[in-house]
């Protein structure tokens, strides 16, 4: 699903790609980003993951 900003941009793009990764890998990357940039660790993952 594209949000409203994405929908406005789409007509200006020549190509759009979507890369799907394994759910376990996605969550590990999400947790790592939050630990590095957001100050949240693995214990708080369920609060901000859903």
PyMOL Python script that loads the backbone (N, CA, C, O; Angstrom):
from pymol import cmd

cmd.read_pdbstr("""\
ATOM      1  N   UNK A   1       0.835  -1.168   0.000  1.00  0.00           N
ATOM      2  CA  UNK A   1       0.000   0.000   0.000  1.00  0.00           C
ATOM      3  C   UNK A   1       0.894   1.251   0.000  1.00  0.00           C
ATOM      4  O   UNK A   1       1.851   1.343   0.769  1.00  0.00           O
ATOM      5  N   UNK A   2       0.574   2.176  -0.846  1.00  0.00           N
ATOM      6  CA  UNK A   2       1.323   3.429  -0.915  1.00  0.00           C
ATOM      7  C   UNK A   2       0.532   4.495  -0.170  1.00  0.00           C
ATOM      8  O   UNK A   2      -0.671   4.658  -0.377  1.00  0.00           O
ATOM      9  N   UNK A   3       1.237   5.224   0.709  1.00  0.00           N
ATOM     10  CA  UNK A   3       0.550   6.301   1.425  1.00  0.00           C
ATOM     11  C   UNK A   3       0.271   7.454   0.472  1.00  0.00           C
ATOM     12  O   UNK A   3       0.681   7.411  -0.688  1.00  0.00           O
ATOM     13  N   UNK A   4      -0.414   8.474   0.944  1.00  0.00           N
ATOM     14  CA  UNK A   4      -0.828   9.571   0.065  1.00  0.00           C
ATOM     15  C   UNK A   4       0.365  10.301  -0.551  1.00  0.00           C
ATOM     16  O   UNK A   4       0.290  10.727  -1.703  1.00  0.00           O
ATOM     17  N   UNK A   5       1.459  10.453   0.190  1.00  0.00           N
ATOM     18  CA  UNK A   5       2.642  11.104  -0.372  1.00  0.00           C
ATOM     19  C   UNK A   5       3.235  10.250  -1.487  1.00  0.00           C
ATOM     20  O   UNK A   5       3.632  10.769  -2.530  1.00  0.00           O
ATOM     21  N   UNK A   6       3.292   8.952  -1.265  1.00  0.00           N
ATOM     22  CA  UNK A   6       3.810   8.052  -2.289  1.00  0.00           C
ATOM     23  C   UNK A   6       2.954   8.042  -3.535  1.00  0.00           C
ATOM     24  O   UNK A   6       3.470   7.964  -4.649  1.00  0.00           O
ATOM     25  N   UNK A   7       1.653   8.121  -3.352  1.00  0.00           N
ATOM     26  CA  UNK A   7       0.735   8.134  -4.481  1.00  0.00           C
ATOM     27  C   UNK A   7       0.939   9.381  -5.335  1.00  0.00           C
ATOM     28  O   UNK A   7       0.788   9.322  -6.555  1.00  0.00           O
ATOM     29  N   UNK A   8       1.276  10.499  -4.716  1.00  0.00           N
ATOM     30  CA  UNK A   8       1.506  11.739  -5.475  1.00  0.00           C
ATOM     31  C   UNK A   8       2.827  11.693  -6.235  1.00  0.00           C
ATOM     32  O   UNK A   8       2.960  12.311  -7.292  1.00  0.00           O
ATOM     33  N   UNK A   9       3.801  10.964  -5.701  1.00  0.00           N
ATOM     34  CA  UNK A   9       5.124  10.893  -6.316  1.00  0.00           C
ATOM     35  C   UNK A   9       5.167   9.871  -7.446  1.00  0.00           C
ATOM     36  O   UNK A   9       5.878  10.070  -8.432  1.00  0.00           O
ATOM     37  N   UNK A  10       4.422   8.790  -7.317  1.00  0.00           N
ATOM     38  CA  UNK A  10       4.492   7.660  -8.248  1.00  0.00           C
ATOM     39  C   UNK A  10       4.434   8.062  -9.714  1.00  0.00           C
ATOM     40  O   UNK A  10       5.245   7.550 -10.486  1.00  0.00           O
ATOM     41  N   UNK A  11       3.545   8.934 -10.157  1.00  0.00           N
ATOM     42  CA  UNK A  11       3.486   9.278 -11.586  1.00  0.00           C
ATOM     43  C   UNK A  11       4.777   9.922 -12.115  1.00  0.00           C
ATOM     44  O   UNK A  11       5.004   9.934 -13.324  1.00  0.00           O
ATOM     45  N   UNK A  12       5.609  10.448 -11.240  1.00  0.00           N
ATOM     46  CA  UNK A  12       6.846  11.103 -11.660  1.00  0.00           C
ATOM     47  C   UNK A  12       8.023  10.133 -11.763  1.00  0.00           C
ATOM     48  O   UNK A  12       9.097  10.516 -12.227  1.00  0.00           O
ATOM     49  N   UNK A  13       7.839   8.903 -11.345  1.00  0.00           N
ATOM     50  CA  UNK A  13       8.921   7.922 -11.331  1.00  0.00           C
ATOM     51  C   UNK A  13       8.886   7.053 -12.581  1.00  0.00           C
ATOM     52  O   UNK A  13       7.814   6.723 -13.089  1.00  0.00           O
ATOM     53  N   UNK A  14      10.056   6.689 -13.068  1.00  0.00           N
ATOM     54  CA  UNK A  14      10.154   5.787 -14.207  1.00  0.00           C
ATOM     55  C   UNK A  14       9.993   4.333 -13.777  1.00  0.00           C
ATOM     56  O   UNK A  14       9.485   3.501 -14.529  1.00  0.00           O
ATOM     57  N   UNK A  15      10.435   4.043 -12.559  1.00  0.00           N
ATOM     58  CA  UNK A  15      10.422   2.669 -12.093  1.00  0.00           C
ATOM     59  C   UNK A  15      10.283   2.637 -10.572  1.00  0.00           C
ATOM     60  O   UNK A  15      10.821   3.493  -9.870  1.00  0.00           O
ATOM     61  N   UNK A  16       9.559   1.644 -10.078  1.00  0.00           N
ATOM     62  CA  UNK A  16       9.385   1.450  -8.639  1.00  0.00           C
ATOM     63  C   UNK A  16       9.705  -0.005  -8.337  1.00  0.00           C
ATOM     64  O   UNK A  16       9.245  -0.907  -9.037  1.00  0.00           O
ATOM     65  N   UNK A  17      10.493  -0.229  -7.295  1.00  0.00           N
ATOM     66  CA  UNK A  17      10.843  -1.597  -6.915  1.00  0.00           C
ATOM     67  C   UNK A  17      10.490  -1.849  -5.466  1.00  0.00           C
ATOM     68  O   UNK A  17      10.535  -0.944  -4.633  1.00  0.00           O
ATOM     69  N   UNK A  18      10.143  -3.074  -5.180  1.00  0.00           N
ATOM     70  CA  UNK A  18       9.846  -3.501  -3.820  1.00  0.00           C
ATOM     71  C   UNK A  18      10.717  -4.716  -3.527  1.00  0.00           C
ATOM     72  O   UNK A  18      10.726  -5.683  -4.289  1.00  0.00           O
ATOM     73  N   UNK A  19      11.438  -4.658  -2.432  1.00  0.00           N
ATOM     74  CA  UNK A  19      12.301  -5.773  -2.034  1.00  0.00           C
ATOM     75  C   UNK A  19      11.751  -6.379  -0.754  1.00  0.00           C
ATOM     76  O   UNK A  19      11.668  -5.714   0.278  1.00  0.00           O
ATOM     77  N   UNK A  20      11.381  -7.637  -0.835  1.00  0.00           N
ATOM     78  CA  UNK A  20      10.846  -8.333   0.338  1.00  0.00           C
ATOM     79  C   UNK A  20      11.935  -9.218   0.919  1.00  0.00           C
ATOM     80  O   UNK A  20      12.608  -9.953   0.197  1.00  0.00           O
ATOM     81  N   UNK A  21      12.100  -9.138   2.239  1.00  0.00           N
ATOM     82  CA  UNK A  21      13.100  -9.977   2.899  1.00  0.00           C
ATOM     83  C   UNK A  21      12.412 -10.873   3.933  1.00  0.00           C
ATOM     84  O   UNK A  21      11.255 -10.664   4.298  1.00  0.00           O
ATOM     85  N   UNK A  22      13.150 -11.856   4.381  1.00  0.00           N
ATOM     86  CA  UNK A  22      12.681 -12.782   5.395  1.00  0.00           C
ATOM     87  C   UNK A  22      12.236 -12.006   6.647  1.00  0.00           C
ATOM     88  O   UNK A  22      12.903 -11.053   7.051  1.00  0.00           O
ATOM     89  N   UNK A  23      11.141 -12.401   7.246  1.00  0.00           N
ATOM     90  CA  UNK A  23      10.585 -11.701   8.417  1.00  0.00           C
ATOM     91  C   UNK A  23      11.583 -11.633   9.576  1.00  0.00           C
ATOM     92  O   UNK A  23      11.697 -10.600  10.235  1.00  0.00           O
ATOM     93  N   UNK A  24      12.297 -12.718   9.824  1.00  0.00           N
ATOM     94  CA  UNK A  24      13.278 -12.736  10.912  1.00  0.00           C
ATOM     95  C   UNK A  24      14.378 -11.707  10.660  1.00  0.00           C
ATOM     96  O   UNK A  24      14.771 -10.974  11.568  1.00  0.00           O
ATOM     97  N   UNK A  25      14.869 -11.656   9.434  1.00  0.00           N
ATOM     98  CA  UNK A  25      15.910 -10.681   9.068  1.00  0.00           C
ATOM     99  C   UNK A  25      15.371  -9.258   9.183  1.00  0.00           C
ATOM    100  O   UNK A  25      16.073  -8.372   9.670  1.00  0.00           O
ATOM    101  N   UNK A  26      14.141  -9.028   8.743  1.00  0.00           N
ATOM    102  CA  UNK A  26      13.526  -7.707   8.805  1.00  0.00           C
ATOM    103  C   UNK A  26      13.444  -7.210  10.241  1.00  0.00           C
ATOM    104  O   UNK A  26      13.766  -6.056  10.523  1.00  0.00           O
ATOM    105  N   UNK A  27      13.015  -8.073  11.142  1.00  0.00           N
ATOM    106  CA  UNK A  27      12.889  -7.695  12.551  1.00  0.00           C
ATOM    107  C   UNK A  27      14.264  -7.443  13.162  1.00  0.00           C
ATOM    108  O   UNK A  27      14.430  -6.504  13.941  1.00  0.00           O
ATOM    109  N   UNK A  28      15.248  -8.267  12.820  1.00  0.00           N
ATOM    110  CA  UNK A  28      16.605  -8.053  13.342  1.00  0.00           C
ATOM    111  C   UNK A  28      17.139  -6.691  12.901  1.00  0.00           C
ATOM    112  O   UNK A  28      17.749  -5.976  13.697  1.00  0.00           O
ATOM    113  N   UNK A  29      16.915  -6.333  11.648  1.00  0.00           N
ATOM    114  CA  UNK A  29      17.366  -5.025  11.148  1.00  0.00           C
ATOM    115  C   UNK A  29      16.612  -3.886  11.829  1.00  0.00           C
ATOM    116  O   UNK A  29      17.199  -2.858  12.167  1.00  0.00           O
ATOM    117  N   UNK A  30      15.318  -4.076  12.024  1.00  0.00           N
ATOM    118  CA  UNK A  30      14.506  -3.061  12.694  1.00  0.00           C
ATOM    119  C   UNK A  30      15.007  -2.818  14.118  1.00  0.00           C
ATOM    120  O   UNK A  30      15.166  -1.674  14.544  1.00  0.00           O
ATOM    121  N   UNK A  31      15.250  -3.897  14.838  1.00  0.00           N
ATOM    122  CA  UNK A  31      15.748  -3.789  16.213  1.00  0.00           C
ATOM    123  C   UNK A  31      17.111  -3.095  16.227  1.00  0.00           C
ATOM    124  O   UNK A  31      17.355  -2.223  17.061  1.00  0.00           O
ATOM    125  N   UNK A  32      17.993  -3.479  15.311  1.00  0.00           N
ATOM    126  CA  UNK A  32      19.328  -2.873  15.249  1.00  0.00           C
ATOM    127  C   UNK A  32      19.234  -1.370  14.986  1.00  0.00           C
ATOM    128  O   UNK A  32      19.960  -0.590  15.601  1.00  0.00           O
ATOM    129  N   UNK A  33      18.340  -0.956  14.070  1.00  0.00           N
ATOM    130  CA  UNK A  33      18.163   0.475  13.789  1.00  0.00           C
ATOM    131  C   UNK A  33      17.661   1.220  15.010  1.00  0.00           C
ATOM    132  O   UNK A  33      18.140   2.309  15.324  1.00  0.00           O
ATOM    133  N   UNK A  34      16.704   0.636  15.690  1.00  0.00           N
ATOM    134  CA  UNK A  34      16.154   1.295  16.873  1.00  0.00           C
ATOM    135  C   UNK A  34      17.176   1.370  17.998  1.00  0.00           C
ATOM    136  O   UNK A  34      17.216   2.355  18.736  1.00  0.00           O
ATOM    137  N   UNK A  35      17.995   0.345  18.131  1.00  0.00           N
ATOM    138  CA  UNK A  35      19.042   0.379  19.159  1.00  0.00           C
ATOM    139  C   UNK A  35      20.087   1.450  18.836  1.00  0.00           C
ATOM    140  O   UNK A  35      20.556   2.163  19.722  1.00  0.00           O
ATOM    141  N   UNK A  36      20.443   1.549  17.554  1.00  0.00           N
ATOM    142  CA  UNK A  36      21.486   2.503  17.164  1.00  0.00           C
ATOM    143  C   UNK A  36      20.983   3.946  17.105  1.00  0.00           C
ATOM    144  O   UNK A  36      21.670   4.866  17.550  1.00  0.00           O
ATOM    145  N   UNK A  37      19.789   4.139  16.557  1.00  0.00           N
ATOM    146  CA  UNK A  37      19.310   5.501  16.318  1.00  0.00           C
ATOM    147  C   UNK A  37      18.159   5.929  17.214  1.00  0.00           C
ATOM    148  O   UNK A  37      17.986   7.119  17.477  1.00  0.00           O
ATOM    149  N   UNK A  38      17.375   4.976  17.679  1.00  0.00           N
ATOM    150  CA  UNK A  38      16.179   5.325  18.433  1.00  0.00           C
ATOM    151  C   UNK A  38      16.290   5.112  19.927  1.00  0.00           C
ATOM    152  O   UNK A  38      15.406   5.528  20.676  1.00  0.00           O
ATOM    153  N   UNK A  39      17.362   4.470  20.377  1.00  0.00           N
ATOM    154  CA  UNK A  39      17.551   4.263  21.794  1.00  0.00           C
ATOM    155  C   UNK A  39      16.670   3.182  22.395  1.00  0.00           C
ATOM    156  O   UNK A  39      16.570   3.079  23.618  1.00  0.00           O
ATOM    157  N   UNK A  40      16.042   2.388  21.572  1.00  0.00           N
ATOM    158  CA  UNK A  40      15.183   1.311  22.084  1.00  0.00           C
ATOM    159  C   UNK A  40      15.863  -0.029  21.856  1.00  0.00           C
ATOM    160  O   UNK A  40      16.451  -0.265  20.801  1.00  0.00           O
ATOM    161  N   UNK A  41      15.780  -0.874  22.818  1.00  0.00           N
ATOM    162  CA  UNK A  41      16.404  -2.182  22.704  1.00  0.00           C
ATOM    163  C   UNK A  41      15.401  -3.257  22.333  1.00  0.00           C
ATOM    164  O   UNK A  41      14.233  -2.970  22.072  1.00  0.00           O
ATOM    165  N   UNK A  42      15.861  -4.482  22.311  1.00  0.00           N
ATOM    166  CA  UNK A  42      15.033  -5.620  21.925  1.00  0.00           C
ATOM    167  C   UNK A  42      13.842  -5.794  22.853  1.00  0.00           C
ATOM    168  O   UNK A  42      12.770  -6.196  22.401  1.00  0.00           O
ATOM    169  N   UNK A  43      13.999  -5.504  24.135  1.00  0.00           N
ATOM    170  CA  UNK A  43      12.917  -5.724  25.095  1.00  0.00           C
ATOM    171  C   UNK A  43      11.687  -4.879  24.778  1.00  0.00           C
ATOM    172  O   UNK A  43      10.568  -5.286  25.090  1.00  0.00           O
ATOM    173  N   UNK A  44      11.870  -3.721  24.171  1.00  0.00           N
ATOM    174  CA  UNK A  44      10.741  -2.869  23.833  1.00  0.00           C
ATOM    175  C   UNK A  44      10.209  -3.074  22.430  1.00  0.00           C
ATOM    176  O   UNK A  44       9.331  -2.334  21.987  1.00  0.00           O
ATOM    177  N   UNK A  45      10.726  -4.063  21.727  1.00  0.00           N
ATOM    178  CA  UNK A  45      10.379  -4.279  20.325  1.00  0.00           C
ATOM    179  C   UNK A  45       8.896  -4.421  20.069  1.00  0.00           C
ATOM    180  O   UNK A  45       8.379  -3.821  19.127  1.00  0.00           O
ATOM    181  N   UNK A  46       8.200  -5.192  20.873  1.00  0.00           N
ATOM    182  CA  UNK A  46       6.784  -5.424  20.624  1.00  0.00           C
ATOM    183  C   UNK A  46       5.958  -4.141  20.692  1.00  0.00           C
ATOM    184  O   UNK A  46       4.940  -4.019  20.012  1.00  0.00           O
ATOM    185  N   UNK A  47       6.386  -3.211  21.492  1.00  0.00           N
ATOM    186  CA  UNK A  47       5.652  -1.958  21.619  1.00  0.00           C
ATOM    187  C   UNK A  47       5.683  -1.176  20.315  1.00  0.00           C
ATOM    188  O   UNK A  47       4.650  -0.659  19.890  1.00  0.00           O
ATOM    189  N   UNK A  48       6.844  -1.076  19.666  1.00  0.00           N
ATOM    190  CA  UNK A  48       6.952  -0.254  18.458  1.00  0.00           C
ATOM    191  C   UNK A  48       6.955  -1.037  17.165  1.00  0.00           C
ATOM    192  O   UNK A  48       6.963  -0.435  16.091  1.00  0.00           O
ATOM    193  N   UNK A  49       6.950  -2.349  17.227  1.00  0.00           N
ATOM    194  CA  UNK A  49       6.945  -3.148  16.002  1.00  0.00           C
ATOM    195  C   UNK A  49       5.565  -3.217  15.380  1.00  0.00           C
ATOM    196  O   UNK A  49       5.441  -3.238  14.155  1.00  0.00           O
ATOM    197  N   UNK A  50       4.539  -3.253  16.190  1.00  0.00           N
ATOM    198  CA  UNK A  50       3.182  -3.473  15.657  1.00  0.00           C
ATOM    199  C   UNK A  50       2.444  -2.215  15.482  1.00  0.00           C
ATOM    200  O   UNK A  50       1.294  -2.230  15.045  1.00  0.00           O
TER     201      UNK A  50
END
""", "prot")
cmd.dss("prot")
cmd.show_as("cartoon", "prot")
cmd.util.cbc("prot")
cmd.orient("prot")
